């Protein structure tokens, strides 16, 4: 299972980076936006926010 991580100093920045990735690769991924974010997990680490996308459903 491949993973992709998006991080930012705020949740907004991390989400924007994940959204940009989905928009750029949406045809290759074959996932709707809700399916994409359904495979993402969010965690906070200090001041940063990390969104991890799993290519296969958990």
mmCIF file of the N, C-alpha and C atoms, coordinates in Angstrom:
data_MODEL
# 
_entry.id   MODEL 
# 
loop_
_atom_site.group_PDB 
_atom_site.id 
_atom_site.type_symbol 
_atom_site.label_atom_id 
_atom_site.label_alt_id 
_atom_site.label_comp_id 
_atom_site.label_asym_id 
_atom_site.label_entity_id 
_atom_site.label_seq_id 
_atom_site.pdbx_PDB_ins_code 
_atom_site.Cartn_x 
_atom_site.Cartn_y 
_atom_site.Cartn_z 
_atom_site.occupancy 
_atom_site.B_iso_or_equiv 
_atom_site.pdbx_formal_charge 
_atom_site.auth_seq_id 
_atom_site.auth_comp_id 
_atom_site.auth_asym_id 
_atom_site.auth_atom_id 
_atom_site.pdbx_PDB_model_num 
ATOM 1   N N  . UNK A 1 1  ? 0.840   -1.173 0.000   1.00 0.00 ? 1  UNK A N  1 
ATOM 2   C CA . UNK A 1 1  ? 0.000   0.000  0.000   1.00 0.00 ? 1  UNK A CA 1 
ATOM 3   C C  . UNK A 1 1  ? 0.889   1.241  0.000   1.00 0.00 ? 1  UNK A C  1 
ATOM 4   N N  . UNK A 1 2  ? 0.672   2.112  -0.968  1.00 0.00 ? 2  UNK A N  1 
ATOM 5   C CA . UNK A 1 2  ? 1.433   3.358  -1.049  1.00 0.00 ? 2  UNK A CA 1 
ATOM 6   C C  . UNK A 1 2  ? 0.713   4.445  -0.264  1.00 0.00 ? 2  UNK A C  1 
ATOM 7   N N  . UNK A 1 3  ? 1.488   5.340  0.292   1.00 0.00 ? 3  UNK A N  1 
ATOM 8   C CA . UNK A 1 3  ? 0.902   6.462  1.022   1.00 0.00 ? 3  UNK A CA 1 
ATOM 9   C C  . UNK A 1 3  ? 1.488   7.759  0.499   1.00 0.00 ? 3  UNK A C  1 
ATOM 10  N N  . UNK A 1 4  ? 0.770   8.825  0.705   1.00 0.00 ? 4  UNK A N  1 
ATOM 11  C CA . UNK A 1 4  ? 1.221   10.165 0.325   1.00 0.00 ? 4  UNK A CA 1 
ATOM 12  C C  . UNK A 1 4  ? 0.861   11.083 1.485   1.00 0.00 ? 4  UNK A C  1 
ATOM 13  N N  . UNK A 1 5  ? 1.803   11.918 1.904   1.00 0.00 ? 5  UNK A N  1 
ATOM 14  C CA . UNK A 1 5  ? 1.545   12.785 3.050   1.00 0.00 ? 5  UNK A CA 1 
ATOM 15  C C  . UNK A 1 5  ? 1.616   14.248 2.644   1.00 0.00 ? 5  UNK A C  1 
ATOM 16  N N  . UNK A 1 6  ? 0.671   15.015 3.161   1.00 0.00 ? 6  UNK A N  1 
ATOM 17  C CA . UNK A 1 6  ? 0.604   16.453 2.932   1.00 0.00 ? 6  UNK A CA 1 
ATOM 18  C C  . UNK A 1 6  ? 0.677   17.115 4.297   1.00 0.00 ? 6  UNK A C  1 
ATOM 19  N N  . UNK A 1 7  ? 1.513   18.127 4.428   1.00 0.00 ? 7  UNK A N  1 
ATOM 20  C CA . UNK A 1 7  ? 1.640   18.773 5.731   1.00 0.00 ? 7  UNK A CA 1 
ATOM 21  C C  . UNK A 1 7  ? 1.658   20.281 5.568   1.00 0.00 ? 7  UNK A C  1 
ATOM 22  N N  . UNK A 1 8  ? 1.319   20.949 6.638   1.00 0.00 ? 8  UNK A N  1 
ATOM 23  C CA . UNK A 1 8  ? 1.320   22.407 6.667   1.00 0.00 ? 8  UNK A CA 1 
ATOM 24  C C  . UNK A 1 8  ? 1.295   22.885 8.100   1.00 0.00 ? 8  UNK A C  1 
ATOM 25  N N  . UNK A 1 9  ? 1.590   24.151 8.277   1.00 0.00 ? 9  UNK A N  1 
ATOM 26  C CA . UNK A 1 9  ? 1.597   24.702 9.626   1.00 0.00 ? 9  UNK A CA 1 
ATOM 27  C C  . UNK A 1 9  ? 0.188   24.935 10.149  1.00 0.00 ? 9  UNK A C  1 
ATOM 28  N N  . UNK A 1 10 ? -0.803  24.851 9.270   1.00 0.00 ? 10 UNK A N  1 
ATOM 29  C CA . UNK A 1 10 ? -2.196  24.958 9.698   1.00 0.00 ? 10 UNK A CA 1 
ATOM 30  C C  . UNK A 1 10 ? -3.013  23.896 8.961   1.00 0.00 ? 10 UNK A C  1 
ATOM 31  N N  . UNK A 1 11 ? -4.158  23.526 9.505   1.00 0.00 ? 11 UNK A N  1 
ATOM 32  C CA . UNK A 1 11 ? -5.003  22.544 8.810   1.00 0.00 ? 11 UNK A CA 1 
ATOM 33  C C  . UNK A 1 11 ? -5.417  23.020 7.424   1.00 0.00 ? 11 UNK A C  1 
ATOM 34  N N  . UNK A 1 12 ? -5.626  24.308 7.272   1.00 0.00 ? 12 UNK A N  1 
ATOM 35  C CA . UNK A 1 12 ? -6.021  24.859 5.969   1.00 0.00 ? 12 UNK A CA 1 
ATOM 36  C C  . UNK A 1 12 ? -4.958  24.622 4.905   1.00 0.00 ? 12 UNK A C  1 
ATOM 37  N N  . UNK A 1 13 ? -3.699  24.831 5.250   1.00 0.00 ? 13 UNK A N  1 
ATOM 38  C CA . UNK A 1 13 ? -2.603  24.644 4.296   1.00 0.00 ? 13 UNK A CA 1 
ATOM 39  C C  . UNK A 1 13 ? -2.467  23.168 3.930   1.00 0.00 ? 13 UNK A C  1 
ATOM 40  N N  . UNK A 1 14 ? -2.537  22.291 4.913   1.00 0.00 ? 14 UNK A N  1 
ATOM 41  C CA . UNK A 1 14 ? -2.421  20.855 4.644   1.00 0.00 ? 14 UNK A CA 1 
ATOM 42  C C  . UNK A 1 14 ? -3.574  20.390 3.749   1.00 0.00 ? 14 UNK A C  1 
ATOM 43  N N  . UNK A 1 15 ? -4.785  20.847 4.037   1.00 0.00 ? 15 UNK A N  1 
ATOM 44  C CA . UNK A 1 15 ? -5.938  20.461 3.226   1.00 0.00 ? 15 UNK A CA 1 
ATOM 45  C C  . UNK A 1 15 ? -5.818  21.009 1.811   1.00 0.00 ? 15 UNK A C  1 
ATOM 46  N N  . UNK A 1 16 ? -5.338  22.214 1.675   1.00 0.00 ? 16 UNK A N  1 
ATOM 47  C CA . UNK A 1 16 ? -5.150  22.801 0.350   1.00 0.00 ? 16 UNK A CA 1 
ATOM 48  C C  . UNK A 1 16 ? -4.151  21.984 -0.468  1.00 0.00 ? 16 UNK A C  1 
ATOM 49  N N  . UNK A 1 17 ? -3.076  21.518 0.165   1.00 0.00 ? 17 UNK A N  1 
ATOM 50  C CA . UNK A 1 17 ? -2.085  20.699 -0.546  1.00 0.00 ? 17 UNK A CA 1 
ATOM 51  C C  . UNK A 1 17 ? -2.677  19.358 -0.963  1.00 0.00 ? 17 UNK A C  1 
ATOM 52  N N  . UNK A 1 18 ? -3.476  18.744 -0.090  1.00 0.00 ? 18 UNK A N  1 
ATOM 53  C CA . UNK A 1 18 ? -4.126  17.481 -0.437  1.00 0.00 ? 18 UNK A CA 1 
ATOM 54  C C  . UNK A 1 18 ? -5.120  17.689 -1.570  1.00 0.00 ? 18 UNK A C  1 
ATOM 55  N N  . UNK A 1 19 ? -5.883  18.757 -1.508  1.00 0.00 ? 19 UNK A N  1 
ATOM 56  C CA . UNK A 1 19 ? -6.855  19.062 -2.548  1.00 0.00 ? 19 UNK A CA 1 
ATOM 57  C C  . UNK A 1 19 ? -6.185  19.307 -3.886  1.00 0.00 ? 19 UNK A C  1 
ATOM 58  N N  . UNK A 1 20 ? -5.071  20.004 -3.877  1.00 0.00 ? 20 UNK A N  1 
ATOM 59  C CA . UNK A 1 20 ? -4.326  20.257 -5.117  1.00 0.00 ? 20 UNK A CA 1 
ATOM 60  C C  . UNK A 1 20 ? -3.826  18.941 -5.714  1.00 0.00 ? 20 UNK A C  1 
ATOM 61  N N  . UNK A 1 21 ? -3.357  18.031 -4.867  1.00 0.00 ? 21 UNK A N  1 
ATOM 62  C CA . UNK A 1 21 ? -2.904  16.718 -5.342  1.00 0.00 ? 21 UNK A CA 1 
ATOM 63  C C  . UNK A 1 21 ? -4.058  15.961 -5.980  1.00 0.00 ? 21 UNK A C  1 
ATOM 64  N N  . UNK A 1 22 ? -5.223  15.948 -5.320  1.00 0.00 ? 22 UNK A N  1 
ATOM 65  C CA . UNK A 1 22 ? -6.386  15.239 -5.879  1.00 0.00 ? 22 UNK A CA 1 
ATOM 66  C C  . UNK A 1 22 ? -6.780  15.853 -7.214  1.00 0.00 ? 22 UNK A C  1 
ATOM 67  N N  . UNK A 1 23 ? -6.821  17.183 -7.285  1.00 0.00 ? 23 UNK A N  1 
ATOM 68  C CA . UNK A 1 23 ? -7.239  17.844 -8.513  1.00 0.00 ? 23 UNK A CA 1 
ATOM 69  C C  . UNK A 1 23 ? -6.292  17.518 -9.670  1.00 0.00 ? 23 UNK A C  1 
ATOM 70  N N  . UNK A 1 24 ? -5.008  17.506 -9.406  1.00 0.00 ? 24 UNK A N  1 
ATOM 71  C CA . UNK A 1 24 ? -4.014  17.227 -10.442 1.00 0.00 ? 24 UNK A CA 1 
ATOM 72  C C  . UNK A 1 24 ? -4.061  15.764 -10.888 1.00 0.00 ? 24 UNK A C  1 
ATOM 73  N N  . UNK A 1 25 ? -4.346  14.838 -9.974  1.00 0.00 ? 25 UNK A N  1 
ATOM 74  C CA . UNK A 1 25 ? -4.289  13.410 -10.265 1.00 0.00 ? 25 UNK A CA 1 
ATOM 75  C C  . UNK A 1 25 ? -5.651  12.714 -10.251 1.00 0.00 ? 25 UNK A C  1 
ATOM 76  N N  . UNK A 1 26 ? -6.743  13.462 -10.299 1.00 0.00 ? 26 UNK A N  1 
ATOM 77  C CA . UNK A 1 26 ? -8.075  12.882 -10.124 1.00 0.00 ? 26 UNK A CA 1 
ATOM 78  C C  . UNK A 1 26 ? -8.405  11.815 -11.163 1.00 0.00 ? 26 UNK A C  1 
ATOM 79  N N  . UNK A 1 27 ? -7.974  11.982 -12.396 1.00 0.00 ? 27 UNK A N  1 
ATOM 80  C CA . UNK A 1 27 ? -8.255  10.963 -13.416 1.00 0.00 ? 27 UNK A CA 1 
ATOM 81  C C  . UNK A 1 27 ? -7.456  9.693  -13.163 1.00 0.00 ? 27 UNK A C  1 
ATOM 82  N N  . UNK A 1 28 ? -6.202  9.828  -12.765 1.00 0.00 ? 28 UNK A N  1 
ATOM 83  C CA . UNK A 1 28 ? -5.370  8.657  -12.467 1.00 0.00 ? 28 UNK A CA 1 
ATOM 84  C C  . UNK A 1 28 ? -5.863  7.923  -11.222 1.00 0.00 ? 28 UNK A C  1 
ATOM 85  N N  . UNK A 1 29 ? -6.309  8.676  -10.227 1.00 0.00 ? 29 UNK A N  1 
ATOM 86  C CA . UNK A 1 29 ? -6.782  8.069  -8.984  1.00 0.00 ? 29 UNK A CA 1 
ATOM 87  C C  . UNK A 1 29 ? -8.129  7.379  -9.170  1.00 0.00 ? 29 UNK A C  1 
ATOM 88  N N  . UNK A 1 30 ? -8.986  7.954  -10.001 1.00 0.00 ? 30 UNK A N  1 
ATOM 89  C CA . UNK A 1 30 ? -10.312 7.385  -10.210 1.00 0.00 ? 30 UNK A CA 1 
ATOM 90  C C  . UNK A 1 30 ? -11.203 7.496  -8.978  1.00 0.00 ? 30 UNK A C  1 
ATOM 91  N N  . UNK A 1 31 ? -10.973 8.505  -8.158  1.00 0.00 ? 31 UNK A N  1 
ATOM 92  C CA . UNK A 1 31 ? -11.730 8.691  -6.924  1.00 0.00 ? 31 UNK A CA 1 
ATOM 93  C C  . UNK A 1 31 ? -12.442 10.036 -6.951  1.00 0.00 ? 31 UNK A C  1 
ATOM 94  N N  . UNK A 1 32 ? -13.652 10.053 -6.394  1.00 0.00 ? 32 UNK A N  1 
ATOM 95  C CA . UNK A 1 32 ? -14.317 11.341 -6.197  1.00 0.00 ? 32 UNK A CA 1 
ATOM 96  C C  . UNK A 1 32 ? -13.609 12.048 -5.047  1.00 0.00 ? 32 UNK A C  1 
ATOM 97  N N  . UNK A 1 33 ? -13.932 13.311 -4.869  1.00 0.00 ? 33 UNK A N  1 
ATOM 98  C CA . UNK A 1 33 ? -13.296 14.062 -3.786  1.00 0.00 ? 33 UNK A CA 1 
ATOM 99  C C  . UNK A 1 33 ? -13.644 13.468 -2.417  1.00 0.00 ? 33 UNK A C  1 
ATOM 100 N N  . UNK A 1 34 ? -14.892 13.070 -2.246  1.00 0.00 ? 34 UNK A N  1 
ATOM 101 C CA . UNK A 1 34 ? -15.272 12.483 -0.953  1.00 0.00 ? 34 UNK A CA 1 
ATOM 102 C C  . UNK A 1 34 ? -14.600 11.133 -0.735  1.00 0.00 ? 34 UNK A C  1 
ATOM 103 N N  . UNK A 1 35 ? -14.424 10.341 -1.792  1.00 0.00 ? 35 UNK A N  1 
ATOM 104 C CA . UNK A 1 35 ? -13.709 9.062  -1.662  1.00 0.00 ? 35 UNK A CA 1 
ATOM 105 C C  . UNK A 1 35 ? -12.240 9.310  -1.311  1.00 0.00 ? 35 UNK A C  1 
ATOM 106 N N  . UNK A 1 36 ? -11.645 10.328 -1.945  1.00 0.00 ? 36 UNK A N  1 
ATOM 107 C CA . UNK A 1 36 ? -10.253 10.672 -1.677  1.00 0.00 ? 36 UNK A CA 1 
ATOM 108 C C  . UNK A 1 36 ? -10.058 11.033 -0.206  1.00 0.00 ? 36 UNK A C  1 
ATOM 109 N N  . UNK A 1 37 ? -10.889 11.961 0.299   1.00 0.00 ? 37 UNK A N  1 
ATOM 110 C CA . UNK A 1 37 ? -10.740 12.369 1.691   1.00 0.00 ? 37 UNK A CA 1 
ATOM 111 C C  . UNK A 1 37 ? -11.191 11.281 2.655   1.00 0.00 ? 37 UNK A C  1 
ATOM 112 N N  . UNK A 1 38 ? -11.985 10.319 2.188   1.00 0.00 ? 38 UNK A N  1 
ATOM 113 C CA . UNK A 1 38 ? -12.349 9.173  3.017   1.00 0.00 ? 38 UNK A CA 1 
ATOM 114 C C  . UNK A 1 38 ? -11.166 8.258  3.282   1.00 0.00 ? 38 UNK A C  1 
ATOM 115 N N  . UNK A 1 39 ? -10.177 8.316  2.404   1.00 0.00 ? 39 UNK A N  1 
ATOM 116 C CA . UNK A 1 39 ? -8.963  7.504  2.571   1.00 0.00 ? 39 UNK A CA 1 
ATOM 117 C C  . UNK A 1 39 ? -7.842  8.280  3.255   1.00 0.00 ? 39 UNK A C  1 
ATOM 118 N N  . UNK A 1 40 ? -8.120  9.482  3.703   1.00 0.00 ? 40 UNK A N  1 
ATOM 119 C CA . UNK A 1 40 ? -7.117  10.321 4.366   1.00 0.00 ? 40 UNK A CA 1 
ATOM 120 C C  . UNK A 1 40 ? -7.296  10.275 5.875   1.00 0.00 ? 40 UNK A C  1 
ATOM 121 N N  . UNK A 1 41 ? -6.207  10.402 6.579   1.00 0.00 ? 41 UNK A N  1 
ATOM 122 C CA . UNK A 1 41 ? -6.219  10.480 8.038   1.00 0.00 ? 41 UNK A CA 1 
ATOM 123 C C  . UNK A 1 41 ? -5.450  11.737 8.435   1.00 0.00 ? 41 UNK A C  1 
ATOM 124 N N  . UNK A 1 42 ? -5.968  12.452 9.407   1.00 0.00 ? 42 UNK A N  1 
ATOM 125 C CA . UNK A 1 42 ? -5.376  13.720 9.841   1.00 0.00 ? 42 UNK A CA 1 
ATOM 126 C C  . UNK A 1 42 ? -4.759  13.535 11.221  1.00 0.00 ? 42 UNK A C  1 
ATOM 127 N N  . UNK A 1 43 ? -3.565  14.100 11.403  1.00 0.00 ? 43 UNK A N  1 
ATOM 128 C CA . UNK A 1 43 ? -2.943  14.083 12.728  1.00 0.00 ? 43 UNK A CA 1 
ATOM 129 C C  . UNK A 1 43 ? -2.190  15.394 12.926  1.00 0.00 ? 43 UNK A C  1 
ATOM 130 N N  . UNK A 1 44 ? -2.111  15.791 14.168  1.00 0.00 ? 44 UNK A N  1 
ATOM 131 C CA . UNK A 1 44 ? -1.385  17.004 14.549  1.00 0.00 ? 44 UNK A CA 1 
ATOM 132 C C  . UNK A 1 44 ? -0.062  16.589 15.189  1.00 0.00 ? 44 UNK A C  1 
ATOM 133 N N  . UNK A 1 45 ? 0.978   17.316 14.837  1.00 0.00 ? 45 UNK A N  1 
ATOM 134 C CA . UNK A 1 45 ? 2.292   17.059 15.413  1.00 0.00 ? 45 UNK A CA 1 
ATOM 135 C C  . UNK A 1 45 ? 2.911   18.408 15.766  1.00 0.00 ? 45 UNK A C  1 
ATOM 136 N N  . UNK A 1 46 ? 2.814   18.756 17.016  1.00 0.00 ? 46 UNK A N  1 
ATOM 137 C CA . UNK A 1 46 ? 3.294   20.083 17.411  1.00 0.00 ? 46 UNK A CA 1 
ATOM 138 C C  . UNK A 1 46 ? 2.435   21.145 16.751  1.00 0.00 ? 46 UNK A C  1 
ATOM 139 N N  . UNK A 1 47 ? 3.062   22.040 16.019  1.00 0.00 ? 47 UNK A N  1 
ATOM 140 C CA . UNK A 1 47 ? 2.329   23.111 15.346  1.00 0.00 ? 47 UNK A CA 1 
ATOM 141 C C  . UNK A 1 47 ? 1.857   22.703 13.948  1.00 0.00 ? 47 UNK A C  1 
ATOM 142 N N  . UNK A 1 48 ? 2.314   21.572 13.461  1.00 0.00 ? 48 UNK A N  1 
ATOM 143 C CA . UNK A 1 48 ? 1.998   21.163 12.085  1.00 0.00 ? 48 UNK A CA 1 
ATOM 144 C C  . UNK A 1 48 ? 0.809   20.201 12.032  1.00 0.00 ? 48 UNK A C  1 
ATOM 145 N N  . UNK A 1 49 ? 0.145   20.207 10.888  1.00 0.00 ? 49 UNK A N  1 
ATOM 146 C CA . UNK A 1 49 ? -0.936  19.267 10.604  1.00 0.00 ? 49 UNK A CA 1 
ATOM 147 C C  . UNK A 1 49 ? -0.481  18.378 9.455   1.00 0.00 ? 49 UNK A C  1 
ATOM 148 N N  . UNK A 1 50 ? -0.709  17.071 9.586   1.00 0.00 ? 50 UNK A N  1 
ATOM 149 C CA . UNK A 1 50 ? -0.329  16.113 8.549   1.00 0.00 ? 50 UNK A CA 1 
ATOM 150 C C  . UNK A 1 50 ? -1.574  15.360 8.085   1.00 0.00 ? 50 UNK A C  1 
ATOM 151 N N  . UNK A 1 51 ? -1.751  15.294 6.781   1.00 0.00 ? 51 UNK A N  1 
ATOM 152 C CA . UNK A 1 51 ? -2.836  14.513 6.189   1.00 0.00 ? 51 UNK A CA 1 
ATOM 153 C C  . UNK A 1 51 ? -2.177  13.390 5.407   1.00 0.00 ? 51 UNK A C  1 
ATOM 154 N N  . UNK A 1 52 ? -2.513  12.156 5.752   1.00 0.00 ? 52 UNK A N  1 
ATOM 155 C CA . UNK A 1 52 ? -1.944  10.994 5.087   1.00 0.00 ? 52 UNK A CA 1 
ATOM 156 C C  . UNK A 1 52 ? -3.008  10.356 4.220   1.00 0.00 ? 52 UNK A C  1 
ATOM 157 N N  . UNK A 1 53 ? -2.700  10.174 2.930   1.00 0.00 ? 53 UNK A N  1 
ATOM 158 C CA . UNK A 1 53 ? -3.613  9.554  1.977   1.00 0.00 ? 53 UNK A CA 1 
ATOM 159 C C  . UNK A 1 53 ? -3.120  8.148  1.696   1.00 0.00 ? 53 UNK A C  1 
ATOM 160 N N  . UNK A 1 54 ? -4.008  7.172  1.856   1.00 0.00 ? 54 UNK A N  1 
ATOM 161 C CA . UNK A 1 54 ? -3.711  5.767  1.590   1.00 0.00 ? 54 UNK A CA 1 
ATOM 162 C C  . UNK A 1 54 ? -4.338  5.399  0.243   1.00 0.00 ? 54 UNK A C  1 
ATOM 163 N N  . UNK A 1 55 ? -3.548  4.883  -0.693  1.00 0.00 ? 55 UNK A N  1 
ATOM 164 C CA . UNK A 1 55 ? -4.057  4.597  -2.032  1.00 0.00 ? 55 UNK A CA 1 
ATOM 165 C C  . UNK A 1 55 ? -5.090  3.492  -2.049  1.00 0.00 ? 55 UNK A C  1 
ATOM 166 N N  . UNK A 1 56 ? -5.066  2.605  -1.067  1.00 0.00 ? 56 UNK A N  1 
ATOM 167 C CA . UNK A 1 56 ? -6.057  1.543  -0.972  1.00 0.00 ? 56 UNK A CA 1 
ATOM 168 C C  . UNK A 1 56 ? -6.910  1.775  0.269   1.00 0.00 ? 56 UNK A C  1 
ATOM 169 N N  . UNK A 1 57 ? -8.169  1.420  0.164   1.00 0.00 ? 57 UNK A N  1 
ATOM 170 C CA . UNK A 1 57 ? -9.077  1.626  1.295   1.00 0.00 ? 57 UNK A CA 1 
ATOM 171 C C  . UNK A 1 57 ? -8.624  0.805  2.494   1.00 0.00 ? 57 UNK A C  1 
ATOM 172 N N  . UNK A 1 58 ? -8.749  1.396  3.659   1.00 0.00 ? 58 UNK A N  1 
ATOM 173 C CA . UNK A 1 58 ? -8.329  0.706  4.889   1.00 0.00 ? 58 UNK A CA 1 
ATOM 174 C C  . UNK A 1 58 ? -9.377  -0.237 5.392   1.00 0.00 ? 58 UNK A C  1 
# 
